[in-house]
Amino acid sequence: MTASIGNGGRHRVPKGETALAEGAPQAGDWAAVDLAVTERMVEFRMSISYLARETGLSPTTIRYLGSPAGKHNRSTLVALSVVLGWPYKYLVNIVNGEPEKNVASPGDPARPGDSARETYYENLLRAEVGPVREEVAGLAAAVNGIGQQLDAVFRDLRGRPVSSGADGDAGGHGRPAS
């Protein structure tokens, strides 16, 4: 006996089996995919919500990548690969148990335009971006602190009584009388 799912019953899944999204690898190393994505997110200091926004996937889909019963298909893996800075088939190769296909030598046709120099500069850029982000975060914190101090000063100024003009003040506006 089969249970029909979606599209007017055109897709049939044997009873008791999991219905995966169309185009989803039927079996695979989903735990390895989840690990690769998690490590890359940590490396780039990327949140799930940011990754979801950039890929167009839901945060729940990303959170449950390690579960093959989820609604993961090839386009999910391709979107994640591209946003995480990998070649588009990177995660597809991992889920299919072929991570060795992801190791491309400089000039490999699978990665056109790659050269030793480009690889060097990509790695250098990644190494430099982390410390720069930390410096920018420190500067932002300092600016926010200054802003809070200015707010406190303005609150204090607003709370002071306005002079009545009796001591040479023109109407209490802080200007000398003419």
C-alpha positions as CSV (number, residue, x, y, z in Angstrom):
1,M,0.0,0.0,0.0
2,T,1.2,3.5,-0.8
3,A,0.3,6.9,0.6
4,S,0.1,9.7,-1.9
5,I,1.6,13.1,-1.2
6,G,1.2,16.4,-2.9
7,N,0.6,17.2,-6.6
8,G,-2.7,15.2,-6.9
9,G,-1.1,11.9,-5.9
10,R,1.6,11.8,-8.6
11,H,4.3,11.1,-6.0
12,R,3.8,7.8,-4.1
13,V,5.7,6.9,-1.0
14,P,5.5,3.4,0.5
15,K,3.6,3.4,3.7
16,G,5.9,3.8,6.7
17,E,8.7,5.5,4.8
18,T,9.6,9.1,5.0
19,A,8.5,11.5,2.3
20,L,11.5,13.7,1.4
21,A,11.3,16.9,-0.7
22,E,11.5,16.4,-4.4
23,G,15.1,16.3,-5.5
24,A,16.3,15.4,-2.0
25,P,19.2,12.9,-1.8
26,Q,17.4,9.8,-0.5
27,A,20.3,8.8,1.8
28,G,23.4,10.7,2.7
29,D,25.6,12.0,5.4
30,W,23.3,14.8,6.7
31,A,25.2,14.9,10.0
32,A,28.4,15.9,8.0
33,V,26.4,18.6,6.1
34,D,25.2,20.0,9.4
35,L,28.7,19.9,10.9
36,A,30.2,21.7,7.8
37,V,27.5,24.4,7.9
38,T,27.9,24.9,11.6
39,E,31.6,25.2,11.4
40,R,31.4,27.7,8.5
41,M,28.9,29.8,10.4
42,V,31.2,29.9,13.4
43,E,34.1,30.8,11.2
44,F,32.2,33.6,9.6
45,R,30.5,34.6,12.9
46,M,27.2,34.2,11.1
47,S,23.8,33.7,12.9
48,I,21.1,31.4,11.7
49,S,18.8,34.3,11.1
50,Y,21.4,36.0,8.9
51,L,22.0,32.8,6.9
52,A,18.3,32.2,6.6
53,R,17.8,35.8,5.3
54,E,20.6,35.4,2.7
55,T,19.5,32.0,1.5
56,G,15.8,32.5,1.6
57,L,15.4,29.4,3.8
58,S,13.6,29.3,7.1
59,P,15.7,29.2,10.3
60,T,14.0,25.9,11.1
61,T,15.2,24.3,7.9
62,I,18.8,25.4,8.7
63,R,18.5,24.3,12.4
64,Y,17.4,20.8,11.4
65,L,19.9,20.2,8.6
66,G,21.3,17.1,10.3
67,S,17.9,15.4,10.1
68,P,17.4,13.6,6.7
69,A,13.6,13.5,7.3
70,G,13.5,17.3,6.9
71,K,12.5,19.1,3.7
72,H,16.0,19.4,2.4
73,N,16.6,19.2,-1.3
74,R,19.4,20.0,-3.7
75,S,18.4,23.7,-4.0
76,T,18.6,24.0,-0.2
77,L,22.2,22.6,-0.3
78,V,23.2,24.8,-3.3
79,A,21.8,28.0,-1.6
80,L,23.7,27.2,1.6
81,S,26.9,26.4,-0.3
82,V,26.8,29.7,-2.2
83,V,26.0,31.9,0.7
84,L,28.7,30.2,2.8
85,G,31.3,30.9,0.1
86,W,31.7,27.4,-1.3
87,P,31.3,26.2,-4.8
88,Y,27.6,25.4,-5.5
89,K,28.0,21.6,-5.3
90,Y,30.1,21.6,-2.1
91,L,27.3,20.4,0.3
92,V,25.8,18.1,-2.4
93,N,29.2,16.4,-2.5
94,I,29.3,16.0,1.2
95,V,25.7,14.6,1.6
96,N,26.5,12.1,-1.2
97,G,29.6,11.0,0.7
98,E,32.0,12.5,-1.9
99,P,33.8,15.3,0.0
100,E,37.0,14.6,-2.0
101,K,35.3,16.3,-4.9
102,N,35.5,19.5,-3.0
103,V,39.2,19.6,-2.9
104,A,40.1,21.5,-6.0
105,S,43.6,22.3,-7.1
106,P,44.4,25.8,-8.4
107,G,43.2,26.1,-12.0
108,D,40.8,23.2,-11.7
109,P,38.0,23.6,-14.2
110,A,35.5,22.9,-11.4
111,R,36.5,26.3,-10.0
112,P,37.2,28.5,-13.0
113,G,39.5,31.4,-12.4
114,D,41.0,30.0,-9.3
115,S,44.7,30.4,-9.0
116,A,47.2,30.2,-6.2
117,R,47.2,34.0,-5.9
118,E,43.4,34.2,-5.6
119,T,43.4,31.4,-3.0
120,Y,46.1,33.3,-1.1
121,Y,44.1,36.6,-1.2
122,E,40.9,34.9,-0.2
123,N,42.5,33.3,2.8
124,L,44.3,36.6,3.7
125,L,41.0,38.5,3.4
126,R,39.2,36.0,5.7
127,A,42.1,36.2,8.3
128,E,41.9,40.0,8.3
129,V,38.1,40.4,8.4
130,G,37.7,38.9,11.8
131,P,40.0,41.3,13.6
132,V,38.5,44.3,11.7
133,R,35.0,43.2,12.8
134,E,36.2,43.1,16.4
135,E,37.7,46.6,16.0
136,V,34.5,48.0,14.5
137,A,32.5,46.4,17.3
138,G,34.7,48.2,19.8
139,L,34.4,51.5,18.1
140,A,30.6,51.1,17.9
141,A,30.5,50.4,21.6
142,A,32.6,53.5,22.3
143,V,30.3,55.7,20.1
144,N,27.2,54.3,21.9
145,G,28.8,55.1,25.2
146,I,29.5,58.7,24.1
147,G,25.9,58.9,22.9
148,Q,24.6,57.8,26.3
149,Q,26.8,60.3,28.0
150,L,25.5,63.1,25.7
151,D,21.9,62.0,26.4
152,A,22.6,62.3,30.2
153,V,24.1,65.8,29.8
154,F,21.1,67.0,27.8
155,R,18.7,65.5,30.3
156,D,20.6,67.4,33.1
157,L,20.4,70.7,31.1
158,R,16.7,70.3,30.5
159,G,16.1,69.7,34.2
160,R,17.7,72.9,35.3
161,P,15.4,75.8,36.2
162,V,15.2,78.6,33.6
163,S,16.2,82.1,35.0
164,S,13.5,84.7,35.1
165,G,15.5,87.5,33.6
166,A,16.0,89.4,36.8
167,D,19.8,89.3,36.6
168,G,20.5,90.8,33.2
169,D,19.0,87.8,31.3
170,A,16.7,88.8,28.5
171,G,13.6,86.8,29.2
172,G,15.5,83.8,30.6
173,H,16.8,82.6,27.2
174,G,20.5,82.8,28.2
175,R,21.2,85.9,26.1
176,P,22.3,89.2,27.6
177,A,19.8,92.1,27.4
178,S,20.4,94.6,24.7
